């Protein structure tokens, strides 16, 4: 490794002080070398639960619909079992399995679509 001179450290320190990124080397006796044309990568802002849920729902709206149908069939099926109506309960459990299959299919189609969309950007 090349030794960093004090004059280089002062130049880098001044450049880092003018940017919005905090200098991790502040207070240390050494500074990293200055690389011409190099820019410090900044992480994008954190996405909250509500923003991520909305974005994912807009990307593939059939997954939340399938989840809702699965939950509705499960809740209604369990409630009919508890009331003693086993025939309707069995139908609801079959409907739940179909809704789960729909949800898995929606997830798989979303993954394929995202993969195809990603390869189109590379062209």
N, C-alpha and C positions, 0 to 999 in steps of 0.2 A: 504494500500500500504506500502511496506517496504521502509524504508529510504535508500537512496543511500549514501554510505560513500565516502569521498573524494578520498580514495585510489582506489575504484572501478571506480570513474569518470575519474581518470587519466589513468587507464588501458584501458578503453573504448575509451577515447579520443585519445590515441596513436594508437589503432587498427583502429579507423576511419580515422586517419590522413594518415595511410599507404594505405588505399583503394582508389579507383578512385571515389567513391561516396562521394559527399560533406556531411559534418556533419551538420544536421539541428540544432543541439544543440550547435554549436560553439559559444562561447562568453557568454553562459548562465552559471549560477552557478551550474546547475545540469546536469547530463548525464543519459541516460537510462541504466538500468542494462544490463550486458553482459550475453547473453544466449549462452551456449555452443552448437555449431553445427548450429546456426542460421546464415543465409546469407541474406543480404539485397537484395530485389528484384529490378532489374533494368528494366525499361520499354524498349521495343524494339525500335529501331530507327523509326522515323516517315517516313511513306511511302508517296511519292509525288503523284500528280494526274496522271502523265504519268506512273509511276511504277504500281499504283493500277489499272489503266485502262488496262495495258498490262496483268497483272496477272489475272484480272477478265475475259478478253477476252480469255485467254488461258484456263481458267477453264470451260467456257461455251461459245464457239464461235458462237452459233446460236442466242444468244440474240442481239449482235451488227448487225448481218446479218438481223435479223427481223426488228430491228430499222431502218436500212438503207432502206430496202424494203418499210417499212411504210412511211418513209419520201419521198422516190422517188415517190410512188404512190400518196401521198398527193400533192406534188409539181406539178407533171404532171397533176393530176386531176384539180387542181385549175387553172393552166395555160390553159387547154382546156376549162374550164368553161368561163374564161375571153375572149377567142377567139370566144365563141359562139357555140362550139361543145359540146352540153349537153349530147349527147349519149355516147361519149368517156369519158366525165367527170364522168358520172354515173358509167361506167365500172371501172374507176380508183378509185372511192370512194368505190366500192365493193371490189376491189383489196386491198385497204388500210385496210378495215375491216378484210379481210383474213390475211393480213400481221400482223395486230395487234393480231389476234388470234394465229398465228404462234409464235409471240414473247412471248405472255403469256404462251403458251404451253412450249416453250423453258425454260422460267423462272421456271415454275413448275417442269419440268423434271430435271433441274439443282438443285433445292432445294431437290428433292427426292434423286437424285444421291449423293449429298453432305451428306444428312442424312444417307444414306446407307453406304457411305464411312466412315463416322464418327463412326458408330457402328462396322465396321470391325476392326478399330484400337483398340477398347476396348477388343477384343477377344484375 
